[in-house]
Amino acid sequence: MGEKTARESLPAEMARLRQLAQEGQREEFAGYVQELLRRYGKDNESLMRLARFCQKQGWHGGFELFMTRLAARLPKSRSGILLTLGEHLLDAGRQRGWEHLRQAAAAAMAQPGDESLQRVLRAAALRLRVRDDWEEQVEQFPLELRGDLYLELAGLWGTAEPEKAWRAYRRGLRHKPDASPGEALAAVATAYARRVAAAEPERAIASLLWAAERVDDPKLVAQAAAIALRAGDKEQALSLSRQVARRLPEDLDNLGRLAALQAEAGEWGATAALAPAIAVAVSRLNPWQREDHVATVELALEACLRTGQEGQARAVLHQVGLSRTWREQWEARLAAERL
């Protein structure tokens, strides 16, 4: 019997399958499915029709049987077929769908340029994100794909679930050290550090510095410096603030922290050296924002006076654009210093 003639009998055979299922004849149903597989196992079109019929009826075993045969016969489409099968089984609560997703991933890797690889990663990540054993599941995927899968998960969790996202980034970048998550990693590091800073400041600082090195973002170092200061580690806060000042010379929050730490350490010369940058940064603020930084400006002025830099103090005084009353008070002090 030719393929065309055989296909013409498919509707009747599908009806027979339905009858066996409705009558609850499990053994007969399973045997008939195997018979159809033998009969149509070399006819791709019939295999597809039978698979779709089983899928529509909710017969997961039959769907799996026909789809796996089809995947074996169509190597160029194997990844996509196994992906469809894996998703269907997982959505139906059949955990063996994971094995088909893993096979789909391996098949995609074996076909250079196979566009289904990203779809496999996405499908796996969407289902793993709600599982407690996500790390264990990722480790069962091909080694070459684990880094991509961890990074895919990290992107899905993002700042909404920073602990999981941070752990996924750490594991993903361990597998793929040359990957560049960029701003996404910086945002997660910030959210994670905020979450743990109160109880574990050292962990928060280490996380920010780790991320800063990988995305080359000195703003993360500035956050680490602020946490170190709140935790009472002034030495580390000072060191980190100096690093930031070299990269972000107009970061006013960092300038204020650095000036205060240096002044407290008696480093008045180093504090005075920050005065020009402080003046520029404050002058660029809106007038109503400048008052928030009066303490930093006054520290810079104090440093200038202590180091004999009256001219620099006057330049700062007139550049920052603070209130007239404030300026007049400092002008009076400068005049008194000359006496």
Phi, psi and omega in degrees: 000126181289168182299317182297316180296320180296319181297330182295338180269357182302315181304319180293322180289326175295320178297322178296319176301315181297319180297315180298321180293317181294328180276356178072022181273081188297312182296316179296321179298311181298319179295322181291324176299317179296322178297317178295324178295319178294322185287321186247013186297344179249012180246101186299319182296317179293320177301318180294318180296319179293320179297315181295323178297313179297321179298316181296325181279349183080022178268088190294323179296315178296317178302316181296318183297312182289324181290321179293323176295318179297319179297323179291330182275340184237077185302327181287338179252006187304314183299313181295322179294314180292327176297313178301317180296313181299316180297317181299313182294319180294320179294336178269005179084014179265109186292342178292352174301333178298321180297322179290325175295319178295320177293323177297319179297315179297320179294320179295321179295330181283348179246097181307131179082007179293116184287349182284347183300314180295326177293322178296314180300317181295315181298317179294316183296319181299329180271329179287333186298340181256007182256145176284334182262033186300323180294317179299320180292318179300320183293351177269352177280162178308139185307320184293342184256351186297319179300314179298321182290320175299317181292325176297317178297316180301319179295325179291317181287313177053212183284349178290327178226073190296328181296312179293316181298319180296316179297320179294320177297316181300314181290319181297317181285341173291322177282325184232076185296341181268359178293154183232083179293337175062229186298329180297317178294319179299318180295319179293319179300319179297313180296320180294316180298319178298323183292325187252353189300319184296316183270328184224071183300324180296320178293319179299314180297313181299322180295315180296318181291324177298314180292320181301322180293324184278332180251001179053058183235101181294342178296329176291325176295322178298320177296320178296321178297318180297320179293319179300320180294316179296329180278356178090006179267081185291328179296314179292320179300319179294314180299314181292321179297324177294321177299316181295319182300328178289330182264326182233074186295347181249014176285103189293321178299318179292321178299318179296317179295316181295317180298316181295318181293319179292320179296318179297329179276002180079015181269068185291328178296316178294326178291317178298327180295340178276347187305313180300317180294321178297316181298316180297314183296318180292320182296336182275354178281160170294149184308321183285350178268340188293328182299335180292346185242021179301317183299320180293318179297317181294327176294319177296318178296317179301318180296320178297317180294319181293335181255013175073025181254065183297321180299318178294322178298317180294322179297317178297316183304319184270343183274328190288338176072034176276180189298156180297318180300315179298315182297320181295324178297319180285327176297323178295321179293318179299320178296320180293327181295332181283341183282000000 
